[in-house]
């Protein structure tokens, strides 16, 4: 039998042809994949990746955006600091030019800020850090306080300034028009009107307490002098009335008298009363002129 027509030979030939075809196809695919892999490697080498897997240009864009945001945030913070500094400068300027004393106490009752008028009135070079109880240790409540307060707000004569300020220091309510007798460390006596107001945050929490001090010493002195002048005027009026009554009595006796000696005595008595009246009026006018010139 011829080998060309042998079935076994034909099968082996077919298998060999199929194997050669598969080998050629696999070689073609491998070469194609290798070519694609080399192309991708060249592309990666031309555009290297950052640590996060981003291309360098995208990474730089993100960094630039972050730097821009940081610059804007720094500029905003600088503007806020300048605004806060300007506000503090304005507040300090206003406080320094106020004639009344202003103090700010924190929630613990310690003085944290004060103006020049308060330091001068209280006699402290710098009361910052003092507690309110130490600040008003030499102060006493005046009895006039209860005249302007309701029965529920009335304070006893034994109460301290700290007790009177308790509602404001606790953030419950303001205390207004509190009159104090205050003695400085140098021994100067002052009459001070005190108003305490709690400072609340937006959430109604207590931030501290402001104290406004007004010097009422001169007003109280003038009021005392007016009271004394009224008393002196009342005494003078009584004296004038008595002198005039005496002079009128002497004059009536003089008019009815026929005795020359008695008339002479009555005339002398009238002259003495008139002289005494003149001295009294002169003393009163002299005191009034002295009080006017001193004030």
C-alpha positions in Angstrom: 0.0 0.0 0.0 1.3 3.4 -0.8 2.2 5.6 2.2 0.4 8.6 0.7 -2.9 6.8 1.0 -2.2 5.4 4.4 -4.7 6.8 6.9 -2.2 7.0 9.7 0.1 9.0 7.5 -2.7 11.4 6.6 -3.7 11.9 10.2 -0.1 12.6 11.3 0.2 15.1 8.4 -3.0 16.8 9.4 -1.8 17.0 13.0 1.5 18.4 12.0 -0.1 21.1 9.8 -2.5 22.0 12.6 0.4 22.2 15.1 2.4 24.4 12.7 -0.6 26.7 12.2 -1.2 27.0 15.9 2.5 27.7 16.5 2.5 30.4 13.9 -0.7 32.0 15.3 0.7 31.9 18.9 4.0 33.5 17.7 2.0 36.2 16.0 -0.1 36.9 19.1 3.0 36.9 21.3 4.8 39.4 19.1 1.7 41.6 19.0 1.3 41.6 22.8 5.0 42.3 23.2 4.7 45.2 20.8 1.8 46.7 22.8 3.6 46.2 26.0 6.7 48.0 24.7 4.5 50.9 23.5 2.8 51.2 26.9 6.1 51.1 28.6 7.4 53.9 26.4 4.3 56.0 27.2 4.7 55.4 30.9 8.4 56.4 30.7 7.4 59.6 28.8 4.7 60.5 31.5 5.9 59.1 34.9 3.4 58.6 37.6 3.4 60.3 41.0 3.3 58.4 44.3 -0.5 58.3 44.2 -0.7 57.0 40.7 -1.5 60.4 39.1 0.4 61.9 36.3 2.9 64.6 37.3 1.0 67.4 35.6 -2.2 66.5 37.5 -0.3 66.2 40.7 1.2 69.7 40.2 -2.2 71.0 39.4 -3.5 69.7 42.7 -0.5 71.1 44.6 -1.0 74.5 42.9 -4.7 74.5 43.9 -3.8 73.7 47.5 -1.3 76.5 47.6 -3.8 78.9 46.2 -6.3 77.9 48.8 -3.6 78.2 51.5 -2.8 81.7 50.3 -6.4 82.7 50.3 -6.9 81.3 53.8 -3.8 83.2 55.0 -5.0 86.4 53.4 -8.4 85.9 55.1 -6.8 85.2 58.5 -4.6 88.3 58.1 -7.7 90.4 57.2 -9.5 89.0 60.3 -6.6 89.8 62.5 -6.3 93.3 61.2 -10.0 93.8 61.7 -9.8 92.5 65.2 -6.8 94.7 65.9 -8.6 97.7 64.5 -11.6 96.9 66.7 -9.5 96.5 69.8 -7.7 99.8 69.0 -11.0 101.6 68.5 -12.4 100.1 71.8 -9.3 101.1 73.7 -9.4 104.6 72.3 -13.1 105.0 73.2 -12.5 103.6 76.7 -9.4 105.7 77.3 -11.4 108.9 76.5 -14.4 108.1 78.7 -14.8 110.2 81.8 -16.4 107.3 83.7 -14.4 104.2 84.8 -15.0 100.9 82.9 -13.8 97.5 84.0 -14.4 94.0 82.6 -14.5 91.0 84.9 -14.3 87.4 83.7 -16.6 84.6 84.9 -14.4 84.1 88.0 -14.8 87.8 89.0 -11.2 88.8 88.2 -10.5 92.1 86.5 -9.2 91.6 82.9 -9.5 95.0 81.4 -9.8 98.6 82.7 -9.5 102.1 81.5 -7.5 105.1 82.9 -10.6 106.7 84.5 -11.3 103.5 86.5 -7.6 103.3 87.6 -7.6 106.9 88.7 -10.9 106.7 90.6 -10.1 103.5 92.4 -6.5 104.5 93.1 -4.8 101.5 91.5 -1.9 101.7 89.1 -3.3 98.4 87.5 -6.1 96.5 89.1 -5.9 93.7 86.4 -5.9 90.4 88.2 -7.7 91.6 91.3 -10.9 89.9 92.4 -14.0 92.0 92.8 -14.0 91.4 96.5 -10.5 92.7 96.9 -11.2 95.6 94.5 -14.1 96.9 96.7 -12.8 95.8 100.0 -12.9 99.4 101.4 -16.2 100.2 99.8 -19.5 100.5 101.8 -23.0 100.7 100.5 -24.8 103.9 101.0 -28.3 104.0 102.7 -29.7 105.8 99.6 -29.6 102.6 97.6 -32.8 101.2 99.1 -34.7 104.3 98.1 -34.3 103.5 94.4 -34.8 99.7 94.7 -38.0 97.7 95.1 -38.8 95.7 98.2 -37.5 92.5 96.6 -34.3 94.1 95.6 -33.7 95.9 98.8 -30.3 95.3 100.5 -29.5 95.3 104.1 -27.1 97.8 105.7 -24.8 94.9 106.6 -24.6 93.7 103.0 -21.2 93.9 101.1 -20.6 95.2 97.7 -19.9 91.6 96.6 -23.3 90.5 97.7 -25.0 93.4 96.0 -23.1 92.6 92.7 -23.9 88.9 92.9 -26.8 88.9 90.4 -24.7 90.6 87.7 -21.6 88.4 88.4 -23.8 85.3 88.1 -25.3 86.5 84.8 -28.8 86.7 86.2 -29.6 90.5 85.9 -27.9 93.9 85.8 -27.4 96.0 88.9 -27.8 99.7 88.2 -27.3 102.9 90.2 -25.5 101.3 93.2 -24.0 104.0 95.4 -20.8 103.3 97.3 -18.6 105.1 99.8 -15.2 104.2 98.6 -11.8 104.9 100.3 -8.7 104.6 98.2 -5.4 103.3 99.5 -4.2 106.9 99.8 -7.1 107.7 102.1 -9.2 109.7 99.6 -13.0 109.4 100.0 -15.1 109.0 96.9 -18.8 108.6 96.3 -19.2 106.2 93.4 -22.2 105.2 91.4 -21.7 101.6 90.1 -23.6 99.8 87.3 -22.8 96.1 86.6 -24.1 94.3 83.5 -23.4 90.7 82.5 -22.0 90.0 79.1 -23.7 87.1 77.4 -22.5 85.1 74.3 -24.8 84.2 71.4 -25.6 80.9 73.1 -26.6 82.8 76.3 -23.5 81.6 78.2 -21.8 84.1 80.5 -18.6 85.7 79.1 -18.0 88.1 82.0 -19.3 91.3 83.6 -18.8 95.0 82.8 -18.6 97.6 85.6 -19.2 101.2 84.9 -18.1 103.6 87.7 -19.2 107.2 87.9 -17.6 109.7 90.3 -20.4 111.4 92.3 -18.1 112.9 94.9 -18.5 116.5 93.7 -22.3 116.1 93.3 -22.6 114.7 96.8 -20.5 117.5 98.2 -22.6 120.1 96.5 -25.8 118.3 97.7 -24.3 118.3 101.3 -23.5 121.9 101.1 -26.9 122.8 99.8 -28.4 120.8 102.7 -26.2 122.7 105.2 -27.2 126.0 103.6 -30.8 125.1 103.9 -30.4 124.3 107.5 -28.5 127.5 108.1 -31.1 129.4 106.2 -33.8 127.9 108.4 -31.9 128.8 111.5 -31.3 132.3 110.1 -34.9 132.7 109.3 -35.8 131.7 112.9 -33.2 134.2 114.2 -34.5 137.0 112.1 -38.0 136.3 113.1 -37.0 136.4 116.8 -35.0 139.5 116.4 -37.7 141.3 114.5 -40.3 140.2 117.1 -38.0 141.6 119.8 -37.5 144.8 118.0 -41.2 145.2 117.3 -41.9 144.6 121.0 -39.3 147.3 122.0 -40.8 149.7 119.5 -44.3 149.2 120.8 -43.1 149.8 124.4 -41.1 152.9 123.2 -44.2 154.3 121.5 -46.3 153.9 124.6 -43.6 155.1 127.1 -43.5 158.6 128.6 -40.4 157.8 130.7 -37.3 159.3 129.1 -35.0 156.8 130.9 -37.1 153.8 129.8 -37.3 155.2 126.3 -33.5 155.5 126.2 -33.1 151.8 127.4 -35.6 150.6 124.8 -33.7 152.5 122.1 -30.4 150.9 123.2 -32.0 147.5 123.2 -33.4 148.1 119.7 -29.9 149.2 118.5 -28.3 146.1 120.0 -30.8 143.8 118.4 -30.3 145.6 115.0 -26.5 145.2 115.4 -26.9 141.5 116.2 -29.2 141.1 113.2 -26.6 142.8 111.0 -23.8 140.5 112.2 -26.0 137.4 111.6 -26.8 138.5 108.1 -23.2 139.5 107.4 -21.9 136.1 108.6 -24.5 134.3 106.4 -23.6 136.3 103.3 -19.9 135.9 103.9 -20.3 132.1 104.1 -22.4 132.0 101.0 -19.7 134.0 99.1 -17.0 131.7 100.3 -19.0 128.6 99.2 -19.6 130.2 95.8 -15.9 131.0 95.3 -14.7 127.6 96.4 -17.2 125.8 94.1 
